Amino acid sequence: MLRSKVTNSLLANEKKSLHRFLMLYIIMIISIISLISIYYYQYQKQLMMLNKRVILSDYASEQARKIKTLHFLFPEQNTYPRDDRFVSAIYDLEYQKIFSLLKSKEIDFNKELYITKDKKIHFVKVFDDYYLGAKYLILEIDDDGLWLRYTWQDIIFYGGFGILIFSIIGFFLLNLFLSPMKTSLSILDRFIKDTTHELNTPLSAILTNIEMIDLDKTSEDNRKKINRINIAAKTVSVLYNDLTYATLENNMHSSNEKINLKNIIKERVEYFDILAKSKEIDFSLNLQDSFLMVNKNKFTRVIDNLISNAIKYNRRKGTISIRLLRNSLTVEDSGLGIESNKLEYIFDRYSRFNSSEGGFGIGLSIVKDIINEYEMDIKVNSQINKGTSITIIW
C-alpha cells in the first residue's frame, strides 16, 4: 500500500533531523578518531625511533672503535672505516666537517636521533676523547617507510571500522530519540484525517446556503453579517481543501490536461477577493496567456495556497501582485516578510511564518510537493516588513 504524501513529508522531516544529527555525530567521531590516529602515529614513530636508536647505538660503538684504531695507526693506515649497513661522518668541536660519507646535508648536533627532510635517519654520538680530531660521529641510514605504511594501514582500517560502528550506533540511538516525535506526528496525522472528514458536511452546507441568499433583499446589517460568515467559510474552505489534498487526493490517480493559467488565476483571485477585502488588500494583475499540461486540481491548490498565504501574512491595506509570464508565475505581497534564517524551512510541513496566524502550516508544503512532482523550480525572496515574493518557473 502506498504511503500518503503527508506521511512522506513527516518522514522527510525526520530524515532531515536524522541527517543533521548523524552529520554532527560523524564529525565528532571523525574528530575523535583523527585525534587518536595522531597519537597513534606519534607512538609508532617514537617506537620506530627507539628501535633504530638501539641498532644505531651499537653501530656507533663499532664505528667509534674503528675510528679509535685508525687514530692510533694514522698515518700508516689512513683509510676511513666504512660499513655496508650505514654511512657516517666525523666533525670537530666547532662543527666543522673532518670527513663525511653522508648523503643528507641536514645535520642537527643538538639531537641524538632525528629524521631529515629527505627521509634519512641520523644518529649523533659524542666522543669523550678526540680521535682524529673528531668530537662528533654521525651515522646515517635510510628510513624505508615501512613503519609509516603499516601505521597508515592500521589507521585507515581500524579508523574506518570505528566510524562505521559508531555511525550504526548513532543511527539506532537517534531512532530511539525520535520515537516520541514519530508518535506525536502520527497522532497529528490521524487528527488531520478525522478533522477533514468531519468538516465536509457542515462546510458544504454553509457555502451552499450563502450562495443561495439573495443579498439584494437583505438589510445592510444582515449583508455585513453574511459577508463575515462568507469570509470565515471560505477561509475554512481553503484549509479543508488543503487537508483533503494532503490526506486523500494526492494518493489518487489523476490525469493531466492542458490548462490556461490566466483563466484559473482570474477565477481564484475572484474567489479570494472577499478575503482580501476583509483586510483592505488590493490585487495587481499582470497576466499573459500561459498553458501547462498539468492536473487542474493540483495546480489550483498551488495558486490557492500562494494567494492565501499572501493574504494571511500581508498587512492591512497592502497589495498582492500576481505576474504570469509564458514560463513563470510570481505572487508578491507587501506583508510581514520572513527572516532569512527561516526561508529554508517554509516548505516544511507544519511550519508557519509566525505563531500569530492560524492554520496547520501545510499549504506551502503542498505547493512544494506539486512543484517537485512536475519538476518545476520555486524561488523565494523576502525582506522583513517589506514582503515576500514566490516565483514558480517551468
C-alpha positions in Angstrom: 0.0 0.0 0.0 1.4 3.4 -1.0 2.1 5.9 1.8 0.4 9.2 1.5 2.5 12.3 0.9 1.7 13.6 4.3 3.4 10.6 5.8 6.3 11.0 3.3 6.6 14.7 4.4 6.8 13.7 8.0 9.4 11.1 7.2 11.3 13.7 5.2 11.4 16.0 8.3 12.5 13.1 10.4 15.2 12.3 7.9 16.4 15.9 8.0 16.8 15.6 11.8 18.4 12.3 11.4 20.9 13.5 8.8 21.8 16.6 10.8 22.3 14.5 13.9 24.3 11.9 12.1 26.4 14.6 10.4 27.3 16.2 13.7 27.8 12.8 15.3 30.0 11.5 12.5 32.1 14.8 12.5 32.6 14.3 16.3 33.6 10.7 15.8 35.9 11.5 12.9 37.5 14.3 15.1 38.0 11.8 18.0 39.4 9.1 15.7 41.6 11.6 14.0 43.0 12.7 17.4 43.6 9.1 18.3 45.2 8.5 15.0 47.6 11.4 15.6 48.6 10.0 18.9 48.9 6.5 17.4 51.1 7.9 14.6 53.3 9.7 17.2 53.5 6.5 19.3 54.5 4.4 16.2 57.1 6.9 15.2 58.6 7.0 18.7 58.6 3.2 18.8 60.4 3.1 15.4 62.9 5.7 16.6 63.5 3.8 19.8 64.2 0.6 17.8 66.5 2.5 15.5 68.3 4.1 18.4 69.2 0.7 19.8 70.5 -0.5 16.5 72.4 2.7 15.6 73.9 2.9 19.1 75.5 -0.5 18.5 76.7 0.6 15.1 78.1 3.8 16.5 80.0 1.9 19.2 81.6 -0.3 16.5 82.4 2.6 14.3 83.9 4.5 17.3 86.3 1.6 17.9 87.3 1.5 14.3 88.0 5.3 14.3 89.9 4.9 17.6 92.0 2.2 16.0 92.6 4.3 12.9 93.6 7.2 15.2 96.5 5.2 16.7 97.6 3.7 13.4 97.5 7.0 11.5 99.3 7.9 9.2 100.4 4.3 8.3 96.8 3.5 7.9 94.7 6.4 6.6 91.5 4.8 5.1 88.3 5.9 6.8 86.4 2.8 8.0 83.2 2.1 6.0 80.2 -0.2 6.7 77.6 -1.6 4.3 74.9 -1.1 6.9 75.3 2.7 7.2 77.3 5.7 6.2 79.0 8.0 8.7 80.8 11.3 9.1 83.1 12.9 11.8 83.0 16.6 12.8 85.2 18.6 15.2 84.2 20.6 18.2 83.4 23.6 16.1 81.0 21.6 13.9 83.5 21.6 11.0 83.5 18.6 8.8 86.6 16.3 9.0 85.3 13.5 6.8 81.8 12.7 5.6 80.0 10.0 3.5 76.6 11.4 4.4 74.0 11.8 1.6 72.0 14.3 3.6 73.5 17.7 4.4 70.9 18.4 7.1 72.7 17.8 10.4 71.5 18.7 13.9 74.2 18.4 16.6 71.7 19.1 19.4 69.7 15.9 18.8 70.8 12.4 19.3 68.4 10.9 16.8 66.2 12.5 14.2 64.8 12.1 10.7 65.8 14.6 7.9 63.6 16.1 5.3 65.0 13.7 2.7 64.0 10.6 4.8 67.4 9.8 6.3 67.8 8.8 9.9 70.8 10.4 11.7 72.3 9.2 15.0 74.8 11.6 16.7 77.4 10.2 19.1 79.6 12.5 21.1 83.2 11.3 21.7 84.7 11.5 25.2 88.1 11.9 23.7 89.2 13.4 20.4 90.1 10.8 17.9 91.4 12.1 14.6 90.4 15.5 15.9 86.7 14.5 15.9 84.2 15.3 18.6 81.0 14.1 16.8 80.3 10.9 15.0 77.1 11.0 12.8 75.6 7.7 11.4 73.1 7.8 8.6 70.7 5.1 7.4 67.6 5.2 5.1 64.1 5.4 6.5 62.4 2.7 4.5 59.0 4.0 5.4 57.6 0.5 6.3 56.5 1.7 9.7 54.6 4.6 8.2 52.9 2.3 5.7 51.8 -0.1 8.3 50.7 2.8 10.6 48.5 4.2 7.8 47.0 0.8 7.1 46.1 0.4 10.7 44.7 3.9 10.9 42.6 3.5 7.8 41.3 0.0 8.7 40.6 0.5 12.4 39.5 4.1 11.9 37.1 3.3 9.2 35.8 0.3 11.1 35.4 2.6 14.2 33.5 5.2 12.2 31.2 2.5 10.7 30.4 1.0 14.1 29.8 4.4 15.8 27.6 5.5 12.9 25.4 2.4 13.3 25.2 3.0 17.0 24.4 6.7 16.4 21.7 5.7 13.9 19.9 3.4 16.3 20.3 5.9 19.2 18.7 8.7 17.0 15.8 6.4 16.1 15.3 5.8 19.7 15.3 9.5 20.5 13.0 10.2 17.6 10.4 7.7 18.6 8.3 10.1 20.7 8.3 12.6 17.8 7.2 9.9 15.4 4.3 9.0 17.8 3.3 12.7 18.0 3.4 13.2 14.2 1.3 10.0 13.8 -1.3 11.3 16.2 -1.3 14.6 14.3 -1.8 12.8 11.0 -4.8 10.9 12.3 -6.2 14.1 13.8 -6.0 15.9 10.4 -7.8 13.0 8.7 -10.5 12.9 11.3 -10.9 16.7 11.1 -11.1 16.6 7.3 -13.9 14.0 7.4 -15.9 16.0 10.0 -15.6 19.3 8.2 -17.0 18.2 4.9 -20.8 18.2 5.5 -21.2 21.4 7.6 -18.8 23.4 5.4 -20.6 22.4 2.2 -23.9 23.3 3.8 -22.6 26.7 4.8 -21.2 27.6 1.4 -24.2 26.4 -0.5 -26.7 28.3 1.7 -24.6 31.5 1.4 -24.7 31.3 -2.4 -28.5 30.9 -2.2 -29.0 34.0 -0.2 -30.4 37.0 -2.2 -28.3 39.8 -0.8 -30.4 42.4 -2.6 -33.4 41.5 -0.3 -31.4 41.7 2.9 -30.7 44.7 5.1 -27.3 46.3 5.2 -26.7 45.0 8.7 -27.5 41.4 7.6 -25.4 41.7 4.5 -22.4 42.6 6.7 -23.1 39.6 8.9 -23.5 37.3 5.8 -20.3 38.7 4.4 -18.4 37.9 7.6 -19.8 34.4 7.5 -18.7 34.1 3.9 -15.2 35.2 4.7 -14.9 32.7 7.5 -16.4 29.9 5.5 -14.0 30.5 2.6 -11.1 30.6 5.0 -12.1 27.2 6.4 -12.7 26.0 2.8 -9.1 26.7 1.8 -7.9 24.8 4.8 -10.3 22.0 4.1 -9.1 21.7 0.5 -5.5 21.5 1.7 -6.3 18.8 4.3 -8.3 16.9 1.7 -5.4 17.1 -0.8 -2.9 16.1 1.9 -4.8 13.1 3.1 -6.8 11.9 0.2 -6.4 13.4 -3.3 -2.7 13.2 -3.5 -2.9 9.4 -3.1 -5.3 9.0 -6.0 -4.5 8.7 -9.7 -5.1 11.9 -11.6 -4.7 12.8 -15.2 -3.1 15.9 -16.7 -4.8 18.3 -19.1 -3.8 21.4 -20.9 -5.0 24.4 -18.7 -5.0 28.1 -19.3 -3.3 29.5 -16.2 -4.5 33.0 -16.9 -8.2 32.0 -16.6 -7.6 29.9 -13.5 -5.7 32.8 -11.8 -8.6 35.2 -12.5 -11.1 32.7 -11.1 -9.1 32.2 -7.9 -8.5 35.9 -7.4 -12.3 36.4 -7.7 -12.8 33.6 -5.2 -10.3 35.2 -2.7 -11.4 38.7 -3.3 -13.8 38.7 -0.3 -10.9 37.6 2.0 -8.6 40.2 0.6 -11.2 43.0 1.0 -11.6 42.0 4.7 -8.0 43.3 5.2 -8.4 46.0 2.5 -5.9 44.3 0.3 -5.8 45.2 -3.4 -4.8 42.8 -6.2 -2.5 43.9 -9.0 -2.6 41.5 -12.0 -0.2 41.3 -15.0 -1.3 38.2 -16.8 -0.1 36.8 -20.1 -1.5 33.7 -21.7 0.3 30.6 -20.4 -0.7 27.0 -20.9 0.5 24.0 -18.9 0.0 20.3 -19.2 -0.8 19.5 -15.5 -3.6 18.3 -13.3 -6.0 21.2 -12.9 -7.0 20.4 -9.3 -3.4 20.1 -8.2 -2.3 23.4 -9.8 -5.4 25.1 -8.4 -4.1 24.1 -5.0 -0.7 25.8 -5.8 -2.4 29.0 -6.8 -4.8 29.0 -3.9 -2.1 28.5 -1.4 0.1 31.2 -2.8 -2.7 33.7 -2.8 -4.0 32.5 0.6 -0.6 33.0 2.2 -0.1 36.4 0.5 -3.4 37.5 2.2 -2.7 35.8 5.5 0.8 37.3 6.0 0.1 40.7 4.4 -0.6 43.9 6.2 -3.9 45.8 6.2 -4.3 48.0 3.1 -1.5 46.1 1.5 -1.1 44.8 -2.1 -0.7 41.5 -3.8 0.9 41.5 -7.2 0.5 38.5 -9.5 2.6 38.3 -12.6 2.1 35.5 -15.1 4.6 35.1 -17.9 4.9 32.3 -20.5 7.1 30.2 -18.3 6.8 31.6 -14.8 4.3 32.7 -12.1 5.1 35.2 -9.4 3.0 36.1 -6.4 4.3 39.0 -4.3 2.9 40.6 -1.2 3.7 43.7 0.8 3.5 42.0 4.2 5.5 40.9 7.1 8.4 39.2 5.4 10.3 36.1 6.5 13.6 36.1 8.4 16.5 34.9 6.2 17.4 32.0 8.6 13.8 30.7 8.3 13.5 30.7 4.5 14.8 27.2 4.0 12.1 25.8 6.4 9.0 27.5 4.9 8.2 24.4 2.8 8.4 22.0 5.8 5.0 20.6 6.7 3.5 22.1 9.9 5.9 25.1 9.8 4.4 28.6 10.0 5.9 32.0 9.4 4.8 33.2 12.9 2.6 31.9 15.7 0.0 34.7 15.4 -1.5 33.2 12.3 -3.7 30.1 12.3 -3.6 27.0 10.2 -1.7 23.8 10.2 1.2 25.1 8.2 0.7 22.6 5.3 -0.1 25.0 2.4 3.4 25.7 1.2 4.4 22.1 1.8 1.7 21.1 -0.7 2.9 23.7 -3.1 6.4 22.3 -2.9 5.2 18.7 -3.4 3.2 19.6 -6.5 6.1 21.7 -7.9 8.5 18.8 -7.4 6.1 16.4 -9.0 6.1 18.4 -12.2 9.9 19.1 -12.0 9.5 22.8 -11.7 11.6 25.3 -9.8 10.4 27.5 -7.0 12.3 30.6 -5.7 11.5 32.7 -2.6 12.7 36.2 -1.9 11.7 38.0 1.3 12.6 41.1 3.4 11.3 41.8 6.9 8.5 44.3 6.8 8.7 44.7 3.0 7.1 41.5 1.8 7.7 38.1 0.2 7.9 37.1 -3.4 7.4 33.5 -4.6 8.2 32.6 -8.2 7.4 29.3 -9.9 9.4 28.5 -13.1 8.7 25.8 -15.6 
